[in-house]
Amino acid sequence: MTKLRIGIIGLGFIGTQKHLVGLSQHLDKCEIVGFCDLDVQRAQEAKDSHGSADSYVTTDYRELLADPSIDVIHVCTWNVTHCEITCAALEAGKHVLVEKPMAVTGAEARQMVETAERTGKKLSVGFQYRFRKESQFLRKAVDEGRLGEIYAAKAHAVRRKGVPIWGVFTDKSKQGGGPLIDLGGHAIDLALWYMDNYDVESVTGVVNFKLGDKPEGNMVGPWDPATYSVEDSAFGFVKFTNGASLFVEAAWALNVQDSREGCVTLCGTDGGADTVQAKTGADLVVTLNNVQGGDLVKTQPEVGAAYFGAGGGAMNGFAYMGGLEAESWLDAIANDTEPYVKAEQACVVTEILDAIYTSARTGQPVVFTPNN
């Protein structure tokens, strides 16, 4: 089997700790050739750790796109650059895995989908939470019909006080937003994926700028209020064309007792389900609820048992999810099958994120059209 040759653009935390670590678990299927970052030292360090015999370093992503030997590009840059770099890579004949969020606006995401379709290249987005053990368990329960028709859901992406103080997370000019675009996309993706519903009718949103000047108590240390230009929390209500609904909550800082990040609540005609963060470790606790023998019952898979595997939270870390994401992505290219995370699905997630911001800004619901 001929190995796929990979170029990585953007070598910050997510580029190194998920993408490079994930790809490096599958060197029988790929080799990492190009390492691109604005910080040449960071690119060199990544190459030294993960490069192949003919790997090279550059600060200009166009050099990777011009390299005819590179088959695949991973885009792990500032959010506002995702559309430009992804479309350029697709036009250059490369398959692209772009980190979430797909883009900062729905229009940009739609442009990316259309470019992939026109060029015939594969495009996917880094929603690795689908590969968590808990996500796979819940998806299987949904596929088995244990919940029936899911007609109401909630997407939870809330931290009590967990603002990231590194990188450019709090810089709206580079990221396009704060916790909604950063954390919210994962939870929305999971909810839509479980519901198997991407036909949005309307979105209403509220965005809050209340705690940006209150850095005390942040779990990773205080942020600089002078450089905090994004929201601290956001809420949205999504109505689907079939009458189903989705409530969205996203926050880096919200005065609640417990954090609930990358979690969902699902309400179906035959049962329900929800995920919450475990009191310790990185695991999520999955609970199914329904009626059995005339009584209300709850069912939970045992964390740490055979299904989840020994190691608990280690089974859901970036290295674990990144490895599964990389394997699925490389196999889709090699076998010419659809990626596990389809570009059209990720586009709808971005359209919802954009609509929440737009509704909050205008004070009006955003009504979708078939071409939205």
Contacts in CASP RR format, 6 or more apart in sequence:
PFRMAT RR
TARGET T0000
AUTHOR 0000-0000-0000
METHOD contacts of the structure
MODEL  1
MTKLRIGIIGLGFIGTQKHLVGLSQHLDKCEIVGFCDLDVQRAQEAKDSH
GSADSYVTTDYRELLADPSIDVIHVCTWNVTHCEITCAALEAGKHVLVEK
PMAVTGAEARQMVETAERTGKKLSVGFQYRFRKESQFLRKAVDEGRLGEI
YAAKAHAVRRKGVPIWGVFTDKSKQGGGPLIDLGGHAIDLALWYMDNYDV
ESVTGVVNFKLGDKPEGNMVGPWDPATYSVEDSAFGFVKFTNGASLFVEA
AWALNVQDSREGCVTLCGTDGGADTVQAKTGADLVVTLNNVQGGDLVKTQ
PEVGAAYFGAGGGAMNGFAYMGGLEAESWLDAIANDTEPYVKAEQACVVT
EILDAIYTSARTGQPVVFTPNN
1 28 0 8 1.000
1 29 0 8 1.000
1 334 0 8 1.000
3 27 0 8 1.000
3 28 0 8 1.000
3 29 0 8 1.000
3 30 0 8 1.000
3 31 0 8 1.000
4 29 0 8 1.000
4 30 0 8 1.000
4 31 0 8 1.000
4 71 0 8 1.000
4 72 0 8 1.000
4 330 0 8 1.000
4 333 0 8 1.000
4 334 0 8 1.000
5 30 0 8 1.000
5 31 0 8 1.000
5 33 0 8 1.000
5 69 0 8 1.000
5 70 0 8 1.000
5 71 0 8 1.000
5 72 0 8 1.000
6 23 0 8 1.000
6 30 0 8 1.000
6 31 0 8 1.000
6 32 0 8 1.000
6 33 0 8 1.000
6 34 0 8 1.000
6 70 0 8 1.000
6 71 0 8 1.000
6 72 0 8 1.000
6 73 0 8 1.000
6 74 0 8 1.000
7 32 0 8 1.000
7 33 0 8 1.000
7 34 0 8 1.000
7 35 0 8 1.000
7 36 0 8 1.000
7 64 0 8 1.000
7 70 0 8 1.000
7 72 0 8 1.000
7 73 0 8 1.000
7 74 0 8 1.000
8 15 0 8 1.000
8 19 0 8 1.000
8 20 0 8 1.000
8 32 0 8 1.000
8 34 0 8 1.000
8 35 0 8 1.000
8 36 0 8 1.000
8 46 0 8 1.000
8 73 0 8 1.000
8 74 0 8 1.000
8 76 0 8 1.000
9 36 0 8 1.000
9 37 0 8 1.000
9 61 0 8 1.000
9 64 0 8 1.000
9 73 0 8 1.000
9 74 0 8 1.000
9 75 0 8 1.000
9 76 0 8 1.000
9 77 0 8 1.000
9 85 0 8 1.000
10 36 0 8 1.000
10 37 0 8 1.000
10 38 0 8 1.000
10 75 0 8 1.000
10 76 0 8 1.000
10 77 0 8 1.000
11 20 0 8 1.000
11 35 0 8 1.000
11 36 0 8 1.000
11 37 0 8 1.000
11 39 0 8 1.000
11 42 0 8 1.000
11 43 0 8 1.000
11 46 0 8 1.000
11 76 0 8 1.000
12 37 0 8 1.000
12 42 0 8 1.000
12 76 0 8 1.000
13 166 0 8 1.000
14 76 0 8 1.000
14 99 0 8 1.000
15 74 0 8 1.000
15 76 0 8 1.000
15 99 0 8 1.000
16 46 0 8 1.000
17 318 0 8 1.000
17 319 0 8 1.000
18 128 0 8 1.000
18 318 0 8 1.000
18 319 0 8 1.000
18 321 0 8 1.000
18 322 0 8 1.000
18 325 0 8 1.000
19 74 0 8 1.000
19 76 0 8 1.000
19 97 0 8 1.000
19 99 0 8 1.000
19 322 0 8 1.000
19 326 0 8 1.000
20 32 0 8 1.000
20 46 0 8 1.000
20 49 0 8 1.000
20 50 0 8 1.000
21 318 0 8 1.000
21 319 0 8 1.000
21 322 0 8 1.000
21 323 0 8 1.000
22 319 0 8 1.000
22 322 0 8 1.000
22 323 0 8 1.000
22 325 0 8 1.000
22 326 0 8 1.000
23 30 0 8 1.000
23 32 0 8 1.000
23 50 0 8 1.000
23 74 0 8 1.000
23 323 0 8 1.000
23 326 0 8 1.000
23 330 0 8 1.000
24 32 0 8 1.000
24 50 0 8 1.000
25 319 0 8 1.000
25 322 0 8 1.000
25 323 0 8 1.000
25 326 0 8 1.000
25 327 0 8 1.000
26 323 0 8 1.000
26 326 0 8 1.000
26 327 0 8 1.000
26 330 0 8 1.000
29 327 0 8 1.000
29 330 0 8 1.000
29 331 0 8 1.000
29 334 0 8 1.000
30 72 0 8 1.000
30 326 0 8 1.000
30 330 0 8 1.000
31 51 0 8 1.000
31 52 0 8 1.000
31 55 0 8 1.000
32 50 0 8 1.000
32 51 0 8 1.000
32 52 0 8 1.000
32 55 0 8 1.000
33 51 0 8 1.000
33 52 0 8 1.000
33 54 0 8 1.000
33 55 0 8 1.000
33 56 0 8 1.000
33 67 0 8 1.000
33 69 0 8 1.000
33 70 0 8 1.000
34 47 0 8 1.000
34 55 0 8 1.000
34 56 0 8 1.000
34 57 0 8 1.000
34 58 0 8 1.000
34 64 0 8 1.000
34 67 0 8 1.000
34 70 0 8 1.000
35 43 0 8 1.000
35 44 0 8 1.000
35 46 0 8 1.000
35 47 0 8 1.000
35 50 0 8 1.000
35 51 0 8 1.000
35 55 0 8 1.000
35 56 0 8 1.000
35 57 0 8 1.000
35 58 0 8 1.000
36 43 0 8 1.000
36 57 0 8 1.000
36 58 0 8 1.000
36 59 0 8 1.000
36 60 0 8 1.000
36 61 0 8 1.000
36 63 0 8 1.000
36 64 0 8 1.000
37 43 0 8 1.000
37 46 0 8 1.000
37 59 0 8 1.000
38 59 0 8 1.000
39 59 0 8 1.000
40 57 0 8 1.000
40 59 0 8 1.000
43 57 0 8 1.000
43 58 0 8 1.000
43 59 0 8 1.000
44 57 0 8 1.000
47 55 0 8 1.000
47 56 0 8 1.000
47 57 0 8 1.000
58 64 0 8 1.000
61 77 0 8 1.000
61 85 0 8 1.000
61 88 0 8 1.000
62 88 0 8 1.000
64 70 0 8 1.000
64 73 0 8 1.000
65 73 0 8 1.000
65 88 0 8 1.000
65 89 0 8 1.000
65 92 0 8 1.000
65 94 0 8 1.000
66 92 0 8 1.000
70 94 0 8 1.000
71 94 0 8 1.000
71 95 0 8 1.000
71 333 0 8 1.000
72 94 0 8 1.000
72 95 0 8 1.000
72 96 0 8 1.000
72 97 0 8 1.000
72 333 0 8 1.000
73 85 0 8 1.000
73 86 0 8 1.000
73 89 0 8 1.000
73 94 0 8 1.000
73 95 0 8 1.000
73 96 0 8 1.000
73 97 0 8 1.000
74 96 0 8 1.000
74 97 0 8 1.000
74 98 0 8 1.000
74 99 0 8 1.000
75 81 0 8 1.000
75 82 0 8 1.000
75 85 0 8 1.000
75 86 0 8 1.000
75 89 0 8 1.000
75 96 0 8 1.000
75 97 0 8 1.000
75 98 0 8 1.000
75 99 0 8 1.000
76 99 0 8 1.000
77 85 0 8 1.000
77 99 0 8 1.000
78 168 0 8 1.000
78 174 0 8 1.000
78 175 0 8 1.000
79 101 0 8 1.000
79 103 0 8 1.000
79 104 0 8 1.000
79 174 0 8 1.000
79 175 0 8 1.000
79 176 0 8 1.000
79 177 0 8 1.000
79 181 0 8 1.000
80 104 0 8 1.000
80 173 0 8 1.000
80 174 0 8 1.000
80 175 0 8 1.000
80 176 0 8 1.000
82 98 0 8 1.000
82 99 0 8 1.000
82 101 0 8 1.000
82 102 0 8 1.000
82 103 0 8 1.000
82 104 0 8 1.000
82 108 0 8 1.000
82 112 0 8 1.000
83 103 0 8 1.000
83 104 0 8 1.000
83 108 0 8 1.000
83 109 0 8 1.000
83 111 0 8 1.000
83 112 0 8 1.000
85 98 0 8 1.000
86 96 0 8 1.000
86 98 0 8 1.000
86 112 0 8 1.000
86 115 0 8 1.000
86 123 0 8 1.000
87 111 0 8 1.000
87 112 0 8 1.000
87 115 0 8 1.000
89 96 0 8 1.000
90 96 0 8 1.000
90 112 0 8 1.000
90 115 0 8 1.000
90 116 0 8 1.000
90 119 0 8 1.000
90 121 0 8 1.000
90 123 0 8 1.000
91 115 0 8 1.000
91 119 0 8 1.000
93 119 0 8 1.000
93 121 0 8 1.000
94 121 0 8 1.000
95 121 0 8 1.000
95 122 0 8 1.000
95 123 0 8 1.000
95 333 0 8 1.000
96 116 0 8 1.000
96 121 0 8 1.000
96 122 0 8 1.000
96 123 0 8 1.000
96 124 0 8 1.000
97 123 0 8 1.000
97 124 0 8 1.000
97 125 0 8 1.000
97 126 0 8 1.000
97 329 0 8 1.000
98 112 0 8 1.000
98 123 0 8 1.000
98 124 0 8 1.000
98 125 0 8 1.000
98 126 0 8 1.000
99 125 0 8 1.000
99 126 0 8 1.000
100 125 0 8 1.000
100 126 0 8 1.000
100 127 0 8 1.000
100 185 0 8 1.000
100 186 0 8 1.000
100 189 0 8 1.000
100 346 0 8 1.000
101 181 0 8 1.000
101 182 0 8 1.000
101 185 0 8 1.000
101 349 0 8 1.000
101 350 0 8 1.000
101 353 0 8 1.000
102 108 0 8 1.000
102 109 0 8 1.000
102 112 0 8 1.000
102 125 0 8 1.000
102 343 0 8 1.000
102 346 0 8 1.000
102 347 0 8 1.000
102 349 0 8 1.000
102 350 0 8 1.000
103 109 0 8 1.000
103 111 0 8 1.000
103 112 0 8 1.000
103 350 0 8 1.000
104 175 0 8 1.000
104 176 0 8 1.000
104 177 0 8 1.000
104 181 0 8 1.000
104 350 0 8 1.000
104 354 0 8 1.000
105 350 0 8 1.000
105 354 0 8 1.000
106 347 0 8 1.000
106 350 0 8 1.000
106 351 0 8 1.000
106 353 0 8 1.000
106 354 0 8 1.000
107 354 0 8 1.000
108 350 0 8 1.000
109 346 0 8 1.000
109 347 0 8 1.000
109 350 0 8 1.000
109 351 0 8 1.000
110 347 0 8 1.000
110 351 0 8 1.000
112 123 0 8 1.000
112 343 0 8 1.000
112 347 0 8 1.000
113 123 0 8 1.000
113 343 0 8 1.000
113 344 0 8 1.000
113 347 0 8 1.000
115 123 0 8 1.000
116 122 0 8 1.000
116 123 0 8 1.000
116 343 0 8 1.000
122 332 0 8 1.000
122 333 0 8 1.000
122 339 0 8 1.000
123 339 0 8 1.000
123 343 0 8 1.000
124 329 0 8 1.000
124 332 0 8 1.000
124 339 0 8 1.000
124 340 0 8 1.000
124 341 0 8 1.000
124 342 0 8 1.000
124 343 0 8 1.000
124 346 0 8 1.000
125 341 0 8 1.000
125 343 0 8 1.000
125 346 0 8 1.000
126 325 0 8 1.000
126 341 0 8 1.000
126 346 0 8 1.000
127 185 0 8 1.000
127 186 0 8 1.000
127 189 0 8 1.000
127 190 0 8 1.000
127 341 0 8 1.000
127 346 0 8 1.000
127 349 0 8 1.000
128 318 0 8 1.000
128 321 0 8 1.000
128 322 0 8 1.000
128 324 0 8 1.000
128 325 0 8 1.000
129 135 0 8 1.000
129 186 0 8 1.000
129 189 0 8 1.000
129 190 0 8 1.000
129 262 0 8 1.000
129 321 0 8 1.000
130 136 0 8 1.000
130 139 0 8 1.000
130 189 0 8 1.000
130 190 0 8 1.000
130 193 0 8 1.000
130 340 0 8 1.000
130 341 0 8 1.000
131 320 0 8 1.000
131 321 0 8 1.000
131 322 0 8 1.000
131 324 0 8 1.000
131 325 0 8 1.000
131 328 0 8 1.000
132 284 0 8 1.000
132 316 0 8 1.000
132 321 0 8 1.000
133 307 0 8 1.000
133 308 0 8 1.000
133 309 0 8 1.000
133 315 0 8 1.000
133 316 0 8 1.000
134 275 0 8 1.000
134 283 0 8 1.000
134 284 0 8 1.000
134 285 0 8 1.000
134 286 0 8 1.000
134 308 0 8 1.000
134 316 0 8 1.000
135 190 0 8 1.000
137 286 0 8 1.000
137 301 0 8 1.000
137 307 0 8 1.000
138 194 0 8 1.000
138 264 0 8 1.000
138 266 0 8 1.000
138 273 0 8 1.000
138 275 0 8 1.000
138 286 0 8 1.000
139 193 0 8 1.000
139 194 0 8 1.000
141 147 0 8 1.000
141 273 0 8 1.000
141 288 0 8 1.000
142 150 0 8 1.000
142 194 0 8 1.000
142 196 0 8 1.000
142 266 0 8 1.000
142 273 0 8 1.000
145 270 0 8 1.000
146 270 0 8 1.000
146 271 0 8 1.000
146 288 0 8 1.000
146 290 0 8 1.000
147 266 0 8 1.000
147 268 0 8 1.000
147 269 0 8 1.000
147 270 0 8 1.000
147 271 0 8 1.000
147 272 0 8 1.000
147 273 0 8 1.000
147 288 0 8 1.000
148 268 0 8 1.000
148 269 0 8 1.000
148 270 0 8 1.000
148 271 0 8 1.000
149 268 0 8 1.000
149 269 0 8 1.000
149 270 0 8 1.000
150 194 0 8 1.000
150 195 0 8 1.000
150 197 0 8 1.000
150 244 0 8 1.000
150 266 0 8 1.000
150 267 0 8 1.000
150 268 0 8 1.000
151 243 0 8 1.000
151 244 0 8 1.000
151 245 0 8 1.000
151 267 0 8 1.000
151 268 0 8 1.000
151 269 0 8 1.000
152 244 0 8 1.000
152 245 0 8 1.000
152 246 0 8 1.000
152 267 0 8 1.000
152 268 0 8 1.000
153 191 0 8 1.000
153 194 0 8 1.000
153 195 0 8 1.000
153 244 0 8 1.000
153 245 0 8 1.000
153 246 0 8 1.000
153 247 0 8 1.000
153 264 0 8 1.000
153 265 0 8 1.000
153 266 0 8 1.000
153 267 0 8 1.000
154 191 0 8 1.000
154 246 0 8 1.000
154 247 0 8 1.000
154 248 0 8 1.000
154 249 0 8 1.000
154 264 0 8 1.000
154 265 0 8 1.000
155 184 0 8 1.000
155 185 0 8 1.000
155 187 0 8 1.000
155 188 0 8 1.000
155 190 0 8 1.000
155 191 0 8 1.000
155 246 0 8 1.000
155 247 0 8 1.000
155 248 0 8 1.000
155 249 0 8 1.000
155 262 0 8 1.000
155 264 0 8 1.000
156 187 0 8 1.000
156 249 0 8 1.000
156 260 0 8 1.000
156 261 0 8 1.000
156 262 0 8 1.000
156 263 0 8 1.000
156 264 0 8 1.000
156 265 0 8 1.000
157 179 0 8 1.000
157 180 0 8 1.000
157 183 0 8 1.000
157 184 0 8 1.000
157 185 0 8 1.000
157 186 0 8 1.000
157 187 0 8 1.000
157 248 0 8 1.000
157 249 0 8 1.000
157 250 0 8 1.000
157 251 0 8 1.000
157 260 0 8 1.000
157 261 0 8 1.000
157 262 0 8 1.000
157 263 0 8 1.000
158 233 0 8 1.000
158 249 0 8 1.000
158 250 0 8 1.000
158 251 0 8 1.000
158 254 0 8 1.000
158 256 0 8 1.000
158 259 0 8 1.000
158 260 0 8 1.000
158 261 0 8 1.000
159 179 0 8 1.000
159 183 0 8 1.000
159 219 0 8 1.000
159 251 0 8 1.000
159 252 0 8 1.000
159 253 0 8 1.000
159 254 0 8 1.000
159 259 0 8 1.000
159 261 0 8 1.000
160 219 0 8 1.000
160 253 0 8 1.000
160 254 0 8 1.000
160 255 0 8 1.000
160 256 0 8 1.000
160 257 0 8 1.000
160 258 0 8 1.000
160 259 0 8 1.000
161 217 0 8 1.000
161 218 0 8 1.000
161 219 0 8 1.000
161 252 0 8 1.000
161 253 0 8 1.000
162 218 0 8 1.000
162 219 0 8 1.000
162 220 0 8 1.000
162 252 0 8 1.000
162 253 0 8 1.000
162 259 0 8 1.000
163 169 0 8 1.000
163 170 0 8 1.000
163 215 0 8 1.000
163 218 0 8 1.000
163 220 0 8 1.000
163 223 0 8 1.000
163 228 0 8 1.000
163 232 0 8 1.000
163 252 0 8 1.000
163 253 0 8 1.000
164 170 0 8 1.000
164 182 0 8 1.000
164 220 0 8 1.000
164 252 0 8 1.000
165 218 0 8 1.000
165 220 0 8 1.000
165 221 0 8 1.000
165 222 0 8 1.000
165 223 0 8 1.000
165 224 0 8 1.000
168 174 0 8 1.000
168 175 0 8 1.000
169 175 0 8 1.000
169 178 0 8 1.000
169 182 0 8 1.000
169 230 0 8 1.000
170 178 0 8 1.000
170 223 0 8 1.000
170 227 0 8 1.000
170 228 0 8 1.000
170 229 0 8 1.000
170 230 0 8 1.000
171 227 0 8 1.000
171 229 0 8 1.000
171 230 0 8 1.000
172 178 0 8 1.000
172 229 0 8 1.000
172 230 0 8 1.000
173 229 0 8 1.000
175 181 0 8 1.000
175 182 0 8 1.000
175 230 0 8 1.000
176 230 0 8 1.000
177 230 0 8 1.000
177 231 0 8 1.000
177 357 0 8 1.000
178 230 0 8 1.000
178 231 0 8 1.000
178 252 0 8 1.000
179 230 0 8 1.000
179 231 0 8 1.000
179 232 0 8 1.000
179 233 0 8 1.000
179 234 0 8 1.000
179 250 0 8 1.000
179 251 0 8 1.000
179 252 0 8 1.000
180 207 0 8 1.000
180 231 0 8 1.000
180 234 0 8 1.000
180 248 0 8 1.000
180 250 0 8 1.000
180 353 0 8 1.000
180 356 0 8 1.000
180 357 0 8 1.000
181 353 0 8 1.000
182 250 0 8 1.000
182 252 0 8 1.000
183 250 0 8 1.000
183 252 0 8 1.000
183 261 0 8 1.000
183 262 0 8 1.000
184 248 0 8 1.000
184 250 0 8 1.000
184 262 0 8 1.000
184 353 0 8 1.000
185 250 0 8 1.000
185 349 0 8 1.000
185 353 0 8 1.000
186 262 0 8 1.000
187 248 0 8 1.000
187 250 0 8 1.000
187 261 0 8 1.000
187 262 0 8 1.000
187 263 0 8 1.000
187 264 0 8 1.000
188 246 0 8 1.000
188 248 0 8 1.000
188 349 0 8 1.000
188 352 0 8 1.000
188 353 0 8 1.000
189 341 0 8 1.000
189 345 0 8 1.000
189 346 0 8 1.000
189 349 0 8 1.000
190 262 0 8 1.000
190 264 0 8 1.000
191 246 0 8 1.000
191 264 0 8 1.000
191 266 0 8 1.000
192 198 0 8 1.000
192 246 0 8 1.000
192 345 0 8 1.000
192 348 0 8 1.000
192 349 0 8 1.000
193 345 0 8 1.000
194 264 0 8 1.000
194 266 0 8 1.000
195 244 0 8 1.000
195 246 0 8 1.000
195 266 0 8 1.000
197 240 0 8 1.000
197 242 0 8 1.000
197 244 0 8 1.000
198 344 0 8 1.000
198 345 0 8 1.000
198 348 0 8 1.000
199 240 0 8 1.000
199 241 0 8 1.000
199 242 0 8 1.000
200 238 0 8 1.000
200 239 0 8 1.000
200 240 0 8 1.000
200 241 0 8 1.000
200 348 0 8 1.000
200 351 0 8 1.000
200 352 0 8 1.000
200 355 0 8 1.000
200 368 0 8 1.000
200 372 0 8 1.000
201 239 0 8 1.000
201 240 0 8 1.000
201 241 0 8 1.000
201 243 0 8 1.000
201 367 0 8 1.000
201 368 0 8 1.000
202 238 0 8 1.000
202 239 0 8 1.000
202 365 0 8 1.000
202 366 0 8 1.000
202 367 0 8 1.000
202 368 0 8 1.000
203 236 0 8 1.000
203 237 0 8 1.000
203 238 0 8 1.000
203 239 0 8 1.000
203 352 0 8 1.000
203 355 0 8 1.000
203 356 0 8 1.000
203 359 0 8 1.000
203 365 0 8 1.000
203 366 0 8 1.000
203 368 0 8 1.000
204 236 0 8 1.000
204 237 0 8 1.000
204 356 0 8 1.000
204 359 0 8 1.000
204 365 0 8 1.000
204 366 0 8 1.000
205 234 0 8 1.000
205 235 0 8 1.000
205 236 0 8 1.000
205 237 0 8 1.000
205 355 0 8 1.000
205 356 0 8 1.000
205 357 0 8 1.000
205 359 0 8 1.000
205 360 0 8 1.000
206 234 0 8 1.000
206 235 0 8 1.000
206 236 0 8 1.000
206 359 0 8 1.000
206 360 0 8 1.000
207 231 0 8 1.000
207 233 0 8 1.000
207 234 0 8 1.000
207 356 0 8 1.000
207 357 0 8 1.000
207 360 0 8 1.000
207 361 0 8 1.000
208 231 0 8 1.000
208 232 0 8 1.000
208 233 0 8 1.000
208 234 0 8 1.000
209 231 0 8 1.000
209 232 0 8 1.000
210 232 0 8 1.000
210 233 0 8 1.000
211 232 0 8 1.000
211 233 0 8 1.000
211 253 0 8 1.000
211 254 0 8 1.000
212 223 0 8 1.000
212 225 0 8 1.000
212 228 0 8 1.000
212 232 0 8 1.000
212 253 0 8 1.000
213 225 0 8 1.000
213 228 0 8 1.000
214 253 0 8 1.000
215 221 0 8 1.000
215 222 0 8 1.000
215 223 0 8 1.000
215 224 0 8 1.000
215 225 0 8 1.000
216 222 0 8 1.000
218 253 0 8 1.000
232 251 0 8 1.000
232 252 0 8 1.000
232 253 0 8 1.000
232 254 0 8 1.000
233 249 0 8 1.000
233 250 0 8 1.000
233 251 0 8 1.000
233 252 0 8 1.000
233 253 0 8 1.000
233 254 0 8 1.000
234 248 0 8 1.000
234 249 0 8 1.000
234 250 0 8 1.000
234 251 0 8 1.000
234 356 0 8 1.000
234 357 0 8 1.000
234 360 0 8 1.000
235 247 0 8 1.000
235 248 0 8 1.000
235 249 0 8 1.000
235 250 0 8 1.000
235 356 0 8 1.000
236 247 0 8 1.000
236 248 0 8 1.000
236 249 0 8 1.000
236 356 0 8 1.000
236 359 0 8 1.000
237 245 0 8 1.000
237 246 0 8 1.000
237 247 0 8 1.000
237 248 0 8 1.000
238 245 0 8 1.000
238 246 0 8 1.000
238 247 0 8 1.000
238 248 0 8 1.000
238 352 0 8 1.000
239 245 0 8 1.000
240 246 0 8 1.000
248 352 0 8 1.000
248 356 0 8 1.000
258 276 0 8 1.000
258 277 0 8 1.000
259 277 0 8 1.000
260 276 0 8 1.000
260 277 0 8 1.000
261 277 0 8 1.000
262 275 0 8 1.000
262 284 0 8 1.000
263 274 0 8 1.000
263 275 0 8 1.000
263 276 0 8 1.000
263 277 0 8 1.000
263 284 0 8 1.000
264 273 0 8 1.000
264 274 0 8 1.000
264 275 0 8 1.000
265 273 0 8 1.000
265 274 0 8 1.000
266 272 0 8 1.000
266 273 0 8 1.000
266 274 0 8 1.000
270 290 0 8 1.000
271 288 0 8 1.000
271 289 0 8 1.000
271 290 0 8 1.000
271 291 0 8 1.000
272 288 0 8 1.000
272 289 0 8 1.000
272 290 0 8 1.000
273 286 0 8 1.000
273 287 0 8 1.000
273 288 0 8 1.000
273 289 0 8 1.000
274 286 0 8 1.000
274 287 0 8 1.000
275 284 0 8 1.000
275 285 0 8 1.000
275 286 0 8 1.000
275 287 0 8 1.000
276 284 0 8 1.000
276 285 0 8 1.000
276 287 0 8 1.000
277 283 0 8 1.000
277 284 0 8 1.000
277 285 0 8 1.000
278 284 0 8 1.000
278 285 0 8 1.000
278 303 0 8 1.000
281 312 0 8 1.000
281 313 0 8 1.000
282 312 0 8 1.000
282 313 0 8 1.000
282 314 0 8 1.000
282 316 0 8 1.000
282 317 0 8 1.000
283 303 0 8 1.000
283 304 0 8 1.000
283 308 0 8 1.000
283 312 0 8 1.000
283 313 0 8 1.000
283 316 0 8 1.000
284 316 0 8 1.000
285 300 0 8 1.000
285 303 0 8 1.000
286 300 0 8 1.000
286 301 0 8 1.000
287 298 0 8 1.000
287 299 0 8 1.000
287 300 0 8 1.000
288 298 0 8 1.000
288 299 0 8 1.000
288 300 0 8 1.000
289 296 0 8 1.000
289 297 0 8 1.000
289 298 0 8 1.000
289 299 0 8 1.000
290 296 0 8 1.000
290 297 0 8 1.000
290 299 0 8 1.000
291 297 0 8 1.000
301 307 0 8 1.000
301 308 0 8 1.000
302 308 0 8 1.000
303 312 0 8 1.000
304 310 0 8 1.000
304 311 0 8 1.000
304 312 0 8 1.000
308 315 0 8 1.000
309 315 0 8 1.000
314 320 0 8 1.000
325 340 0 8 1.000
328 339 0 8 1.000
328 340 0 8 1.000
329 339 0 8 1.000
329 340 0 8 1.000
331 337 0 8 1.000
332 338 0 8 1.000
332 339 0 8 1.000
332 340 0 8 1.000
351 368 0 8 1.000
351 372 0 8 1.000
355 366 0 8 1.000
355 368 0 8 1.000
358 366 0 8 1.000
359 365 0 8 1.000
359 366 0 8 1.000
END
